[in-house]
Amino acid sequence: MTLDTAPPGAQLPEHPEFLWRTPEPKKSYDVVIVGGGGHGLATAHYLAKNHGITDVAVLERGWLAGGNMARNTTLIRSNYLWDESARIYEHALRLWEGLEDDLDYPILFKQCGVLNLAHTLQDVRDSVRRVEANKLNGIDAHWVDPDEVKKLCPIVNVSNDIRYPVLGATYQPRAGIAKHDYVAWGFARRADQAGIDIIQNCEVTGFLTDGDRVTGVRTTQGDVGAGRVALCAAGHTSTLTDMLGIRTPLQSHPLQALVSELLEPVHPTIVMSNAVHVYVSQAHKGELVMGAGVDSYNGYGQRGAFHVIERQMAAAVELFPVFARAHLLRTWAGIVDVCPDASPIVGRTPYENLYLNAGWGTGGFKATPGIGWCLADTIAHDEPHEFVAPFGLDRFVTGALVDEHGAAGVAH
C-alpha cells in the first residue's frame, strides 16, 4: 500500500525514511543479527523490550525487509496440527492481536478468518482431525459444511460438478492479514528508539571465529565484532552456515504469488485449498492476493516458472468463477527455505554463541512476532525457549521430527 491509497479512516504512518537512523556500524556489539527482515527486526525489538539488551546491530544486505518480508502474501493463522507447531503459531497470533499497541504503529491487522477447503473424503477426515487437535490446544477451530462455506464466502463455487467439489472446510475466525511493510517499519522504529543499530546495504561475507566461538562477522562495510550472533536470513541461510562448516538440511525454492487489479470488496475471508493448491485473500486496497505452491527446483532467483502460475490461476478460476474477469497486475517470488519435516530450525548450533533461525518455508510471516519473542529469549538466556525447543537442529540426528507436510492444509 502506498500512503495515498490507504483505506478511509486509516491512520497513516510516517514516511519510512524518517522512522530509523542510518548509522555506521560500530567496531563490535553484544548481539549481531544477520537479516533485516521481519524475524530479525522482531528479535531485536524483543531483545530490548523483554531483556534490556540494546547493544545490538541488525545487518541487512539490501534494503530493510526487502527479502521475503516484502514478497509474501501476509496470511496469519495458527491452526496447525501438531502441538509443537500450534504452540508457536498461537503464541504469535496472540502477539499479533496486540501488536499495534505494542509498536504504537498501524499494521492494518485484519482478522477476517481463514477457510481451509476439503475436496475429498480423506481431506474431510484429516480436516476434522485437525479441528479437534486445535480445540485441545485452545485454538479457535470449526468444521463447516458447504452451505456454511458459501455463507462465509459467497463467491466460492460449491457446485458438485467441478473437478474438486467443496465437501466442507476448517474455519479459524481469528486468522487474518496484515500490511507487511508496515509491520517491518513498526519493528524497525521501535528497535531504533531503543538504541539498536539497523544497518542496510551491509552484506555478511564471512565470519571471524576462535575455536568454537564466533567472534565477529565480515561485511561489505568492514569487520564487526560480536558477543553473540543470530542468523535470520531465511532462504539464504545455508549460504551462511556453509561458511562455518555447519551442515543444515535446508533446501531453497522460489515461491510465487500475484495480485490482481484493484476491485470492490468481493472476498470477505481467506480461502485456501490444498488439493488445487491455491490460496486467496483480498488486501486492504482491494487487490486479490493469490499464492501457489513452491517451484520444484532449488534456486535463489526471485522469480518462478510460468506453468506454476498457470495452474494456480486455473484452480482459482474454478473455485471462484468471478475471478475470470479480473486482470492480473503483477507477479513476484520469494525464496523459501524448507526442511525435510516442513518445520523450522531454531536454537543453538555447534558454535556456542551462534543461534539459528531458519527453515520456516512458507510460514515465516505469520510467525514473525512469536519467533522474535522466542529467539530473543533464547539468545538472552542461552537456552531454547520452551516454544522453540522442539525445533532444534539436533532433531535431525535424534529423529524427533515435527512433520507438518500437509498436516495444516496449504502450508502458508
C-alpha positions as CSV (number, residue, x, y, z in Angstrom):
1,M,0.0,0.0,0.0
2,T,1.2,3.5,-0.8
3,L,0.4,6.3,1.6
4,D,-2.1,7.9,-0.9
5,T,-4.1,4.7,-1.3
6,A,-4.8,3.8,2.4
7,P,-8.4,2.8,3.2
8,P,-10.7,5.6,4.6
9,G,-10.1,6.4,8.2
10,A,-6.7,4.6,8.3
11,Q,-4.0,6.2,10.4
12,L,-1.1,6.9,8.1
13,P,2.4,6.1,9.2
14,E,5.3,8.4,9.0
15,H,7.4,8.1,5.8
16,P,9.8,5.1,6.4
17,E,12.9,7.2,5.8
18,F,12.2,9.1,9.0
19,L,11.5,6.1,11.2
20,W,15.0,5.0,12.0
21,R,18.6,6.2,11.8
22,T,21.2,5.2,9.2
23,P,24.2,4.6,11.4
24,E,27.7,3.4,10.5
25,P,28.5,0.0,12.1
26,K,30.4,0.1,15.4
27,K,33.5,-2.0,15.9
28,S,31.6,-4.5,18.0
29,Y,28.2,-5.3,19.5
30,D,26.9,-7.6,22.2
31,V,24.5,-9.2,19.7
32,V,24.6,-9.1,15.9
33,I,21.5,-10.2,14.0
34,V,22.1,-11.2,10.3
35,G,19.0,-10.4,8.3
36,G,16.9,-7.3,8.5
37,G,13.5,-8.9,7.7
38,G,10.6,-9.5,9.9
39,H,12.3,-12.1,12.1
40,G,15.5,-10.2,12.6
41,L,13.7,-6.9,13.4
42,A,11.3,-8.6,15.8
43,T,14.1,-10.4,17.6
44,A,15.9,-7.0,18.0
45,H,12.7,-5.4,19.4
46,Y,12.1,-8.2,22.0
47,L,15.8,-8.2,23.0
48,A,15.3,-4.6,24.0
49,K,11.8,-4.8,25.3
50,N,11.9,-8.1,27.2
51,H,15.5,-8.3,28.2
52,G,17.0,-4.8,28.2
53,I,19.6,-5.8,25.6
54,T,20.2,-2.9,23.3
55,D,23.8,-3.1,22.2
56,V,22.5,-4.8,19.1
57,A,23.1,-4.5,15.3
58,V,20.7,-5.7,12.6
59,L,22.6,-6.2,9.4
60,E,20.7,-6.3,6.1
61,R,22.5,-6.9,2.8
62,G,20.0,-4.9,0.8
63,W,17.1,-2.6,1.8
64,L,15.2,-3.2,5.1
65,A,12.7,-6.0,4.8
66,G,13.4,-6.3,1.1
67,G,13.6,-10.1,1.0
68,N,10.7,-12.5,1.9
69,M,9.1,-9.9,4.2
70,A,8.3,-7.8,1.1
71,R,7.4,-10.9,-1.1
72,N,4.9,-12.8,1.0
73,T,1.1,-12.9,1.0
74,T,0.7,-11.8,4.6
75,L,-1.5,-14.7,5.9
76,I,-1.7,-15.1,9.7
77,R,-3.2,-18.2,11.3
78,S,-2.4,-20.8,14.0
79,N,-4.5,-23.8,13.0
80,Y,-1.6,-26.3,12.7
81,L,-2.0,-30.0,13.6
82,W,0.9,-30.8,15.9
83,D,1.1,-29.5,19.4
84,E,4.6,-28.1,18.8
85,S,3.6,-26.1,15.7
86,A,0.3,-25.0,17.2
87,R,2.0,-23.7,20.3
88,I,4.5,-21.3,18.5
89,Y,1.9,-20.1,15.9
90,E,-0.8,-19.5,18.5
91,H,1.8,-17.5,20.6
92,A,2.5,-15.5,17.5
93,L,-1.2,-14.9,16.8
94,R,-1.8,-13.6,20.3
95,L,1.1,-11.2,19.9
96,W,-0.4,-10.1,16.5
97,E,-3.6,-9.2,18.3
98,G,-1.8,-6.7,20.5
99,L,1.0,-5.7,18.1
100,E,-0.3,-2.3,17.1
101,D,-0.4,-1.2,20.7
102,D,3.0,-2.7,21.4
103,L,4.6,-1.0,18.4
104,D,2.4,2.2,18.7
105,Y,2.2,1.9,14.9
106,P,-0.5,0.9,12.4
107,I,0.0,-2.5,10.9
108,L,-3.6,-2.9,9.4
109,F,-4.1,-6.3,11.1
110,K,-7.5,-7.6,10.0
111,Q,-8.9,-10.7,11.5
112,C,-11.1,-11.9,8.6
113,G,-10.8,-15.6,9.2
114,V,-9.5,-18.5,7.1
115,L,-11.2,-21.4,5.4
116,N,-9.2,-24.5,4.5
117,L,-11.3,-26.3,1.9
118,A,-11.7,-30.1,1.9
119,H,-12.3,-31.7,-1.5
120,T,-12.1,-35.5,-0.9
121,L,-13.2,-37.8,1.9
122,Q,-9.6,-38.1,3.1
123,D,-9.5,-34.3,3.2
124,V,-12.6,-34.3,5.4
125,R,-11.1,-36.9,7.8
126,D,-7.8,-35.0,8.0
127,S,-9.6,-31.7,8.5
128,V,-11.9,-32.9,11.3
129,R,-8.8,-34.4,13.0
130,R,-7.1,-31.1,12.8
131,V,-10.1,-29.2,14.2
132,E,-10.2,-31.5,17.2
133,A,-6.4,-31.2,17.7
134,N,-6.7,-27.4,17.6
135,K,-9.5,-27.4,20.1
136,L,-7.4,-29.4,22.5
137,N,-4.7,-26.7,22.2
138,G,-7.2,-23.9,22.9
139,I,-7.2,-22.7,19.3
140,D,-10.4,-21.5,17.7
141,A,-11.3,-24.0,15.1
142,H,-14.6,-25.2,13.5
143,W,-15.7,-27.7,10.8
144,V,-18.2,-26.1,8.4
145,D,-20.2,-27.8,5.7
146,P,-20.5,-26.5,2.1
147,D,-23.6,-24.3,2.9
148,E,-21.7,-22.6,5.7
149,V,-18.7,-22.2,3.4
150,K,-21.0,-20.4,1.0
151,K,-22.3,-18.1,3.8
152,L,-18.8,-17.2,4.9
153,C,-17.5,-16.6,1.3
154,P,-20.4,-16.3,-1.2
155,I,-18.1,-16.3,-4.3
156,V,-16.8,-19.8,-3.6
157,N,-18.1,-22.4,-6.1
158,V,-19.7,-25.2,-4.1
159,S,-21.2,-27.0,-7.1
160,N,-20.8,-30.8,-7.2
161,D,-19.9,-30.9,-10.9
162,I,-16.4,-29.5,-10.7
163,R,-13.1,-31.3,-10.5
164,Y,-12.7,-30.7,-6.8
165,P,-16.1,-30.3,-5.2
166,V,-16.1,-28.5,-1.9
167,L,-17.1,-31.0,0.8
168,G,-16.6,-28.6,3.7
169,A,-13.8,-26.7,5.3
170,T,-12.0,-25.9,8.6
171,Y,-12.5,-22.4,9.8
172,Q,-10.4,-20.2,12.1
173,P,-12.2,-16.9,12.8
174,R,-9.2,-15.2,14.4
175,A,-6.9,-15.7,11.4
176,G,-6.2,-12.7,9.2
177,I,-3.9,-10.5,7.2
178,A,-1.6,-7.5,8.0
179,K,0.3,-5.0,5.9
180,H,3.8,-6.5,5.7
181,D,5.8,-3.3,5.2
182,Y,4.0,-1.5,8.0
183,V,4.9,-4.5,10.3
184,A,8.6,-4.2,9.3
185,W,8.6,-0.4,9.7
186,G,6.9,-0.7,13.1
187,F,9.5,-3.2,14.5
188,A,12.4,-1.2,13.0
189,R,11.1,2.1,14.5
190,R,10.8,0.5,18.0
191,A,14.2,-1.1,17.8
192,D,15.8,2.2,16.7
193,Q,14.1,4.0,19.6
194,A,15.8,1.5,21.9
195,G,19.2,2.4,20.5
196,I,19.6,-0.6,18.3
197,D,21.6,0.0,15.1
198,I,19.8,-1.0,11.8
199,I,22.4,-1.1,9.1
200,Q,21.3,-1.6,5.5
201,N,23.4,-2.5,2.4
202,C,25.7,-4.5,4.7
203,E,26.2,-8.0,3.4
204,V,27.8,-10.6,5.6
205,T,30.6,-12.2,3.5
206,G,32.3,-14.3,6.2
207,F,32.8,-15.0,9.9
208,L,35.6,-14.5,12.4
209,T,36.0,-17.5,14.7
210,D,38.1,-18.6,17.7
211,G,37.7,-22.3,18.4
212,D,34.0,-23.0,18.9
213,R,33.0,-19.3,19.2
214,V,32.1,-16.8,16.5
215,T,33.9,-13.5,17.4
216,G,32.6,-11.4,14.6
217,V,31.3,-11.1,11.1
218,R,33.0,-9.9,7.9
219,T,30.8,-7.5,5.9
220,T,30.9,-5.2,2.9
221,Q,31.2,-2.4,5.5
222,G,34.1,-3.9,7.4
223,D,34.6,-6.4,10.2
224,V,32.1,-6.2,13.1
225,G,32.8,-7.9,16.4
226,A,30.1,-9.8,18.1
227,G,29.4,-11.4,21.5
228,R,26.5,-13.4,20.1
229,V,25.3,-13.9,16.5
230,A,21.8,-14.8,15.3
231,L,21.2,-15.9,11.7
232,C,17.8,-14.8,10.4
233,A,18.4,-14.9,6.7
234,A,15.6,-17.1,5.5
235,G,16.3,-18.6,2.0
236,H,19.9,-17.6,2.1
237,T,20.7,-19.2,5.5
238,S,22.5,-22.2,4.0
239,T,25.0,-19.9,2.2
240,L,25.9,-18.5,5.7
241,T,26.1,-21.8,7.5
242,D,28.2,-23.2,4.7
243,M,30.8,-20.6,5.5
244,L,31.1,-22.0,9.1
245,G,31.0,-25.7,8.0
246,I,27.6,-26.3,9.6
247,R,25.5,-28.8,7.8
248,T,21.8,-27.9,7.7
249,P,19.1,-29.9,5.9
250,L,17.7,-26.9,4.1
251,Q,16.6,-26.5,0.5
252,S,15.8,-23.2,-1.0
253,H,13.0,-22.8,-3.6
254,P,11.2,-20.0,-5.3
255,L,7.7,-19.4,-4.2
256,Q,5.4,-17.3,-6.4
257,A,2.4,-15.1,-5.8
258,L,0.4,-12.5,-7.7
259,V,-2.1,-9.7,-7.3
260,S,-5.0,-8.5,-9.4
261,E,-6.1,-5.1,-10.3
262,L,-8.0,-3.1,-7.6
263,L,-11.5,-4.4,-7.1
264,E,-14.5,-3.5,-4.9
265,P,-14.8,-5.8,-1.8
266,V,-15.8,-9.2,-3.1
267,H,-13.8,-11.6,-1.0
268,P,-14.5,-11.4,2.8
269,T,-12.2,-14.0,4.1
270,I,-9.1,-16.1,3.3
271,V,-9.7,-19.3,1.3
272,M,-7.1,-22.0,1.0
273,S,-7.2,-25.2,-0.9
274,N,-4.5,-27.9,-0.6
275,A,-5.9,-30.2,-3.4
276,V,-5.8,-27.5,-6.1
277,H,-3.0,-25.6,-4.2
278,V,-4.2,-22.0,-4.3
279,Y,-5.0,-19.5,-1.6
280,V,-6.7,-16.2,-2.0
281,S,-7.4,-13.1,0.1
282,Q,-8.4,-9.5,-0.7
283,A,-5.9,-6.9,0.5
284,H,-6.9,-3.6,2.1
285,K,-6.7,-1.6,-1.1
286,G,-8.8,-4.1,-3.0
287,E,-6.4,-6.3,-5.0
288,L,-6.8,-10.1,-4.8
289,V,-3.7,-11.7,-3.4
290,M,-3.1,-15.2,-4.6
291,G,-0.4,-17.7,-3.8
292,A,0.5,-21.2,-5.1
293,G,2.9,-24.0,-4.2
294,V,6.7,-23.8,-4.3
295,D,8.5,-24.3,-7.6
296,S,10.1,-27.8,-7.6
297,Y,13.6,-26.7,-8.4
298,N,16.2,-25.3,-6.0
299,G,17.4,-21.8,-6.5
300,Y,17.9,-18.3,-5.2
301,G,16.3,-16.4,-8.1
302,Q,13.4,-14.3,-7.1
303,R,11.3,-15.4,-10.0
304,G,9.4,-18.6,-10.9
305,A,8.2,-20.8,-13.7
306,F,5.1,-19.7,-15.7
307,H,3.4,-23.1,-15.6
308,V,3.0,-22.8,-11.8
309,I,1.1,-19.5,-12.2
310,E,-0.9,-21.0,-15.0
311,R,-2.1,-24.0,-12.8
312,Q,-2.7,-21.6,-9.9
313,M,-5.0,-19.4,-12.0
314,A,-6.8,-22.3,-13.5
315,A,-7.6,-23.6,-9.9
316,A,-8.6,-20.1,-8.7
317,V,-11.0,-19.6,-11.6
318,E,-12.6,-22.9,-11.0
319,L,-13.1,-22.2,-7.3
320,F,-14.0,-18.6,-7.9
321,P,-15.7,-18.2,-11.3
322,V,-16.0,-14.4,-10.8
323,F,-12.2,-14.1,-11.0
324,A,-12.3,-15.0,-14.7
325,R,-13.0,-11.3,-15.4
326,A,-10.2,-9.9,-13.2
327,H,-6.9,-8.7,-14.7
328,L,-3.5,-9.8,-13.4
329,L,-1.5,-6.8,-12.2
330,R,1.9,-8.3,-11.3
331,T,3.7,-11.5,-10.1
332,W,6.7,-12.0,-7.9
333,A,8.6,-14.7,-6.0
334,G,10.4,-15.1,-2.7
335,I,12.9,-17.7,-1.6
336,V,11.7,-20.2,0.9
337,D,14.0,-22.5,2.9
338,V,12.4,-25.8,3.6
339,C,13.3,-28.6,6.0
340,P,12.6,-32.3,5.4
341,D,9.8,-32.2,8.0
342,A,8.4,-28.9,6.9
343,S,9.1,-27.3,10.3
344,P,11.7,-24.6,11.2
345,I,15.1,-24.9,12.8
346,V,15.5,-22.6,15.8
347,G,18.1,-22.6,18.6
348,R,21.8,-23.2,19.2
349,T,24.4,-24.5,16.8
350,P,27.8,-26.2,17.2
351,Y,29.2,-22.7,17.8
352,E,28.4,-21.9,21.4
353,N,27.4,-18.3,20.7
354,L,25.7,-18.7,17.3
355,Y,21.9,-19.1,17.0
356,L,20.0,-20.3,14.1
357,N,16.5,-19.3,12.9
358,A,15.7,-20.9,9.5
359,G,13.5,-23.4,7.7
360,W,10.2,-21.6,8.1
361,G,9.3,-22.5,4.5
362,T,6.1,-20.7,3.6
363,G,5.1,-19.9,7.2
364,G,7.6,-17.2,8.2
365,F,5.4,-14.1,8.1
366,K,2.7,-15.4,10.4
367,A,5.3,-16.4,12.9
368,T,7.1,-13.0,13.0
369,P,6.3,-11.7,16.5
370,G,6.3,-15.2,18.0
371,I,9.7,-16.2,16.8
372,G,11.1,-12.7,17.6
373,W,9.9,-13.2,21.2
374,C,11.2,-16.7,21.5
375,L,14.6,-16.2,19.7
376,A,15.3,-13.1,21.8
377,D,14.6,-15.2,24.9
378,T,16.9,-18.0,23.6
379,I,19.7,-15.5,23.0
380,A,19.3,-13.8,26.3
381,H,19.4,-17.0,28.4
382,D,21.4,-19.2,26.1
383,E,18.7,-21.8,26.4
384,P,15.9,-22.6,23.9
385,H,12.6,-21.0,24.8
386,E,10.1,-23.8,25.5
387,F,8.1,-22.9,22.4
388,V,11.1,-23.5,20.1
389,A,12.9,-26.2,22.0
390,P,11.3,-29.0,19.8
391,F,12.7,-27.3,16.6
392,G,16.4,-27.7,17.4
393,L,18.9,-28.7,14.7
394,D,19.7,-31.9,16.7
395,R,16.2,-33.4,15.9
396,F,17.6,-34.5,12.5
397,V,20.0,-36.7,14.5
398,T,17.6,-37.9,17.2
399,G,14.7,-38.5,14.8
400,A,12.3,-36.4,16.8
401,L,10.8,-34.7,13.7
402,V,7.7,-32.4,13.7
403,D,6.2,-33.5,10.4
404,E,3.9,-30.7,9.1
405,H,3.7,-31.9,5.5
406,G,0.1,-31.3,4.6
407,A,-1.0,-31.5,8.2
408,A,-2.2,-27.9,8.2
409,G,-3.6,-27.7,4.7
410,V,-1.7,-25.5,2.4
411,A,1.4,-24.6,4.5
412,H,1.1,-20.8,4.1
